Amino acid sequence: EYESIVPTAHPEDPDLFLTGWAELFVCRMSDLENNRLVKNHYFRSKGTPQYSIDGNMLAIRSNSFEFLFLDPGSFESVAKIQTVGNSRLTEFDFSSDGRHVAIACFDNLQIMNLERTRKELEELGLGW
């Protein structure tokens, strides 16, 4: 039996939200005024997906040791982030200002500075 996940609303677009069952999630684009579904996009995540505070990024847990940043419009992967020391990931969330990601692991808490990470990836030609 699968447990339904509480819907996650896009912070800027009231017609866009995520919901899921077990590891299968669906992004639903809806026309709420006319009460109709516009588009579905299915993807897998081990845990609840999170929108960044500005809605420009979607983070999903891809396995026990890494998560992906996706473009929320195309669902294309923009970055794959692995936990430090290969620590087992439990949950993560964006900070209220959107500059950091808190990564809860079984044995520690990791804080990622997104601006610094983007800059380091850009220097390697891997920026997003």
trRosetta pair geometry for C-beta under 8 A, 3 or more apart (Angstrom, degrees):
i j d omega theta_ij theta_ji phi_ij phi_ji
2 21 4.3 59 141 174 136 103
2 22 4.3 -77 -135 -35 111 105
3 21 7.2 166 78 -148 31 67
3 22 7.0 109 41 -68 63 61
4 19 7.2 -6 -173 178 96 103
4 20 7.5 156 -157 91 55 40
4 21 5.6 -35 -102 -96 57 80
5 8 7.9 -25 137 -22 112 96
5 18 8.0 -29 103 128 125 91
5 19 6.1 170 76 -164 88 56
5 20 4.3 14 29 61 129 83
5 21 6.9 -143 0 -72 86 29
5 25 7.2 -30 44 -105 146 93
5 48 5.7 166 -162 -101 131 90
6 19 7.8 -97 138 -124 18 83
6 48 7.8 -3 52 -119 81 135
7 17 4.9 26 178 160 114 127
7 18 6.5 156 -156 79 64 47
7 19 4.4 -35 -96 -80 80 99
8 17 6.3 165 80 -164 44 78
8 18 4.4 -7 54 56 98 103
8 19 7.5 176 16 -72 67 49
8 48 6.5 131 -52 179 133 104
8 49 6.3 -151 46 78 155 82
8 50 7.1 -122 -160 -108 154 39
8 51 6.6 166 149 -7 116 99
9 14 7.2 -6 -167 -128 120 52
9 16 7.6 108 -164 89 58 60
9 17 4.8 -35 -106 -106 55 104
10 13 4.3 -6 96 54 139 87
10 14 7.5 -131 64 -68 93 18
10 16 3.9 23 -7 86 141 106
10 17 6.3 -122 -9 -79 78 50
10 51 5.7 144 -127 -95 55 164
10 55 5.1 65 -177 -132 91 120
10 72 7.1 125 -119 171 117 149
11 51 5.7 -168 -11 111 95 134
11 52 7.9 -89 14 94 135 48
11 53 6.2 44 -35 -173 176 38
11 54 6.9 -125 77 -150 134 7
11 55 4.6 -144 50 -56 90 101
12 54 7.0 18 -39 178 128 49
12 55 4.2 -111 12 9 108 156
13 16 4.2 35 100 18 119 114
13 55 6.6 138 2 -169 91 154
14 32 6.5 -60 128 7 102 147
15 29 6.0 39 136 -166 97 67
15 30 5.2 -148 -164 69 77 62
15 31 6.3 12 -138 -92 129 34
15 32 5.8 -139 -103 -11 78 97
15 38 7.4 30 165 11 122 134
16 27 6.9 0 -167 -179 89 98
16 28 7.5 167 -147 86 44 52
16 29 5.5 -13 -99 -107 78 72
16 30 7.7 178 -76 23 31 72
16 72 7.6 85 158 160 147 119
17 27 7.6 177 95 -153 28 60
17 28 5.9 -15 66 60 75 94
17 30 7.4 -17 23 11 97 115
18 25 5.8 4 -172 -179 106 118
18 26 7.2 162 -151 83 61 42
18 27 5.3 -33 -96 -101 80 67
18 28 7.5 158 -99 16 27 76
18 49 5.4 -80 156 62 169 123
18 51 8.0 173 -2 -41 125 100
19 25 7.1 169 92 -152 28 75
19 26 6.2 -17 66 60 74 87
19 28 6.8 -1 19 -1 101 119
20 23 7.7 -58 168 154 128 10
20 24 5.9 180 -157 96 95 47
20 25 3.5 -46 -85 -102 129 69
20 26 6.4 157 -89 12 68 65
20 45 7.1 -83 -105 50 172 106
20 48 7.8 -179 41 -116 126 60
20 49 7.7 108 -19 2 140 102
21 24 5.7 -6 64 62 79 93
23 44 5.2 18 149 -156 98 90
23 45 6.5 -172 -162 66 66 39
23 46 5.8 -11 -121 -89 106 58
24 42 6.4 -12 -172 -164 95 106
24 44 6.2 -38 -98 -101 52 69
25 42 7.1 153 84 -153 47 56
25 43 5.6 -23 66 68 96 74
25 44 7.1 143 17 -116 85 17
25 45 5.2 6 -7 21 133 111
25 49 5.9 95 -163 -13 172 124
25 60 7.5 -143 30 -121 150 129
26 40 5.3 -24 -169 -161 115 100
26 41 6.9 146 -159 71 61 42
26 42 5.2 -27 -100 -96 78 70
26 43 8.0 147 -93 22 33 63
27 40 7.2 143 73 -160 54 46
27 41 4.5 -9 52 57 104 99
27 42 8.0 -154 18 -71 70 25
27 43 7.4 22 -13 13 101 107
27 72 7.7 172 -137 -163 153 79
27 75 7.2 -162 15 -77 146 121
28 37 6.3 -68 -162 -137 105 100
28 39 7.5 160 -155 85 41 54
28 40 5.8 -12 -102 -103 68 72
29 37 7.6 99 78 -169 54 62
29 38 4.4 -63 107 70 96 110
29 39 4.2 17 42 49 116 94
29 40 7.8 -142 22 -64 74 32
30 36 7.0 169 -158 89 75 38
30 37 5.6 -46 -106 -110 81 50
30 38 6.0 177 -108 6 20 91
31 34 4.7 -1 121 45 117 100
31 35 7.5 -47 95 15 77 15
31 36 5.1 2 55 59 106 84
31 37 7.9 -146 21 -73 76 6
31 38 5.5 99 -26 -51 90 110
32 35 6.9 26 -164 -80 37 48
37 40 6.9 8 173 -48 125 92
41 75 5.5 -165 160 -39 144 149
43 60 6.8 -95 122 -84 126 174
43 70 7.9 18 -177 -83 175 168
43 75 6.2 -164 -55 -163 140 131
44 60 7.9 123 101 160 45 140
44 62 7.9 78 100 -134 92 61
45 48 7.5 52 119 -152 131 5
45 49 5.2 -109 -97 -60 177 91
45 60 3.8 -102 -110 -163 118 111
45 61 5.7 92 -173 49 82 67
45 62 7.3 -57 -122 -82 59 42
46 61 4.5 -86 67 106 79 109
46 62 7.0 32 14 138 101 7
46 63 6.4 72 10 -116 144 22
46 64 7.1 -59 109 -66 159 55
47 60 7.7 158 69 -164 83 60
47 61 4.2 43 37 24 117 138
47 90 7.9 130 -97 161 144 40
47 91 6.1 -176 -162 -107 142 67
47 92 8.0 92 117 23 149 79
48 91 7.7 15 40 -135 95 101
49 58 5.8 7 176 -179 119 100
49 59 6.7 163 -160 82 68 48
49 60 4.6 -26 -106 -91 94 85
50 58 7.3 159 82 -158 41 55
50 59 4.9 -13 61 58 93 100
50 60 8.0 175 22 -74 64 44
50 92 6.8 -126 13 97 146 81
50 93 5.6 -169 -125 -122 159 59
50 94 6.0 174 143 -7 126 93
51 55 5.4 -2 176 -113 126 57
51 57 7.2 137 -162 83 53 52
51 58 5.7 -30 -101 -102 62 71
51 59 8.0 176 -89 18 14 75
51 72 6.7 35 -121 -90 97 145
51 94 7.7 -67 106 11 41 139
52 55 6.5 -125 70 -33 76 12
52 56 5.8 -42 64 53 131 69
52 57 4.0 54 -15 53 127 95
52 58 7.5 -105 -7 -66 79 31
52 59 7.3 93 -55 -17 78 101
52 94 5.0 135 -128 -93 58 164
52 98 5.2 70 177 -138 99 105
53 94 5.6 -146 -31 120 83 134
53 95 7.6 -48 -34 89 130 52
53 96 6.4 93 -97 -172 142 33
53 97 6.8 -133 26 159 165 9
53 98 3.8 -116 34 -64 114 104
54 57 7.9 55 64 13 88 82
54 98 5.6 26 -11 -103 93 165
55 72 6.5 -84 171 42 71 162
56 72 7.1 -159 -169 15 18 115
57 69 5.3 -26 -166 -163 116 104
57 70 7.2 131 -166 65 63 46
57 71 7.5 -54 -115 -104 56 36
57 72 6.7 168 -148 -27 8 101
57 78 7.4 -91 -126 44 99 141
58 69 7.2 134 71 -162 45 52
58 70 4.5 -33 71 66 99 98
58 71 7.5 8 23 104 97 9
58 72 4.3 118 -29 -84 113 88
58 75 7.6 -33 58 -111 141 63
59 67 5.5 38 180 150 96 128
59 68 7.0 168 -149 85 55 44
59 69 5.5 -27 -95 -99 76 64
59 70 7.4 174 -85 16 25 78
59 92 6.5 -83 130 98 140 124
59 94 7.2 152 7 -49 135 98
59 101 7.0 133 -89 -125 168 137
60 67 6.2 -179 91 -162 35 89
60 68 5.4 -10 59 56 85 92
60 70 6.4 21 5 -8 107 121
61 66 7.8 141 -156 97 61 41
61 67 4.7 -52 -102 -101 50 97
61 89 6.1 -172 -137 117 119 134
61 91 8.0 -81 -55 -118 141 37
61 92 7.1 147 -72 18 101 111
62 66 5.5 -26 55 95 106 91
62 67 6.0 152 3 -125 81 34
62 68 5.0 70 -43 -19 121 105
62 80 7.2 -34 16 -136 151 99
63 66 5.8 31 49 43 89 84
64 88 5.2 -28 166 -144 106 83
64 89 5.9 168 177 41 43 83
65 82 5.8 10 141 -151 93 86
65 83 5.4 -111 -164 24 65 106
65 86 5.6 -14 -143 -154 134 66
65 87 7.4 143 -129 73 82 37
65 88 6.6 -60 -81 -110 74 44
65 89 6.0 158 -108 -5 21 103
66 80 5.8 20 171 176 132 91
66 81 6.1 165 -156 86 80 45
66 82 4.5 -39 -93 -98 102 63
66 83 6.8 -131 -79 -9 49 73
66 89 7.2 -161 -15 -11 15 146
67 80 7.8 178 92 -153 31 55
67 81 5.6 -13 62 61 75 97
67 89 6.7 -176 -38 -173 100 166
67 92 6.1 -98 -18 27 164 151
67 103 7.8 -156 9 -118 130 113
68 77 5.1 -63 -167 -129 125 104
68 79 7.1 161 -156 86 57 49
68 80 5.4 -25 -102 -103 78 68
68 81 7.5 170 -92 19 26 75
69 77 7.3 100 74 -161 52 62
69 78 4.9 -58 102 64 99 98
69 79 4.4 20 38 51 115 93
69 80 7.9 -139 20 -68 73 28
69 81 7.0 60 -21 -13 97 110
69 128 6.9 145 94 94 132 169
70 75 5.3 -6 179 -150 131 46
70 76 6.6 148 -155 72 77 31
70 77 5.8 -49 -99 -97 73 46
70 78 6.6 146 -124 5 19 88
71 74 4.7 18 91 44 122 93
71 75 6.7 -82 71 -25 72 12
71 76 4.9 11 28 51 115 84
71 78 5.7 103 -44 -43 82 115
72 75 7.4 28 -143 -73 24 57
77 80 6.6 14 178 -56 128 87
78 128 3.9 90 171 -145 109 143
79 117 8.0 94 -178 143 160 120
79 121 6.9 -56 -113 -111 124 167
79 126 7.9 99 -111 149 91 100
79 128 5.2 -102 -42 -21 105 146
81 101 7.9 90 99 72 169 154
81 112 7.0 5 -165 -111 148 166
81 117 7.6 1 -107 -166 121 150
82 86 7.2 -19 166 -95 113 59
83 86 6.4 98 80 -133 95 14
83 87 4.5 -105 140 56 134 81
83 88 7.5 -116 51 -20 162 5
83 89 5.3 -167 -50 -62 134 96
83 103 6.2 -175 -112 150 93 142
83 105 5.8 111 -158 -87 147 130
83 110 6.3 162 -149 13 84 156
84 87 6.4 13 72 5 59 111
84 110 5.5 158 19 -116 112 142
85 108 7.9 53 55 32 136 144
87 105 3.7 22 139 -168 123 157
87 106 6.8 -161 179 38 90 77
87 107 6.0 -128 -142 50 112 95
87 108 5.8 -78 -130 41 161 104
87 110 7.1 158 52 -29 142 127
88 105 5.8 124 71 -164 49 88
88 106 4.5 17 70 -1 110 117
88 107 7.5 80 37 3 89 90
89 92 6.9 -27 -164 -37 113 108
89 103 6.4 -60 -125 -175 98 101
89 104 7.5 94 -160 81 59 55
89 105 5.7 -53 -95 -102 40 76
90 104 4.8 -58 63 108 103 98
90 105 6.3 148 1 -128 88 21
90 106 6.1 120 -44 -63 113 62
91 104 4.7 11 58 48 78 120
92 101 5.7 18 179 172 115 104
92 102 6.4 174 -151 88 63 54
92 103 4.6 -10 -105 -108 107 62
92 104 6.6 -161 -76 18 50 73
93 101 7.2 174 87 -154 27 68
93 102 5.6 -6 57 54 77 98
94 98 5.6 6 171 -116 125 54
94 100 7.3 138 -160 84 55 49
94 101 5.7 -40 -99 -101 55 72
95 98 6.5 -120 71 -31 77 14
95 99 6.0 -37 61 52 129 67
95 100 4.1 50 -15 57 131 91
95 101 7.3 -116 -15 -74 80 26
95 102 6.8 104 -66 -24 78 95
97 100 7.7 49 64 15 92 84
98 114 7.4 -58 150 38 64 151
99 113 6.8 -12 152 -150 89 67
99 114 5.8 -153 -173 39 41 103
99 115 6.0 -18 -154 -18 93 106
100 111 5.6 -9 -173 -175 127 94
100 112 6.2 150 -160 76 68 52
100 113 5.8 -33 -102 -100 85 46
100 114 6.3 -155 -92 -8 26 90
101 111 7.5 160 79 -157 46 48
101 112 4.5 -6 54 54 94 109
101 114 6.4 90 -16 -60 94 102
102 109 6.6 -16 -169 -174 94 102
102 110 7.6 147 -163 82 46 49
102 111 5.7 -19 -105 -104 64 74
103 109 7.1 148 78 -166 54 52
103 110 4.2 -19 64 66 109 98
103 111 7.4 -168 20 -77 80 25
103 112 6.4 54 -17 -15 117 106
104 109 5.8 -19 -108 -113 59 80
105 108 5.1 8 61 58 115 69
105 109 7.0 -168 25 -84 78 29
105 110 6.4 47 -12 -6 116 104
112 117 5.9 14 177 -41 104 141
113 116 4.1 41 100 22 118 114
113 117 6.3 160 86 -17 61 87
114 117 5.5 -56 -141 40 32 112
114 118 6.1 36 159 -22 67 104
115 118 5.9 -54 -149 34 28 111
115 119 6.5 26 153 -17 62 108
116 119 5.7 -56 -149 37 32 112
116 120 6.3 31 155 -18 66 106
117 120 5.8 -55 -146 37 30 110
117 121 6.3 28 156 -16 64 108
118 121 5.8 -60 -149 40 29 109
118 122 6.2 33 153 -23 65 107
118 127 6.0 62 -174 -143 72 94
118 128 6.7 -97 -127 50 92 77
119 122 5.6 -51 -146 33 30 114
119 123 6.7 34 154 -21 62 103
119 127 7.9 18 -105 -105 17 117
120 123 5.8 -52 -153 31 32 113
120 124 6.9 20 152 -7 62 108
121 124 5.8 -64 -153 44 36 106
121 126 4.4 -90 -172 88 88 90
121 127 4.7 135 108 -88 93 53
121 128 6.8 -2 109 -3 146 79
122 125 7.5 43 -174 -76 33 18
122 126 7.4 -112 -71 61 22 51
122 127 3.3 31 -85 -64 72 134
124 127 7.9 144 56 -39 72 71
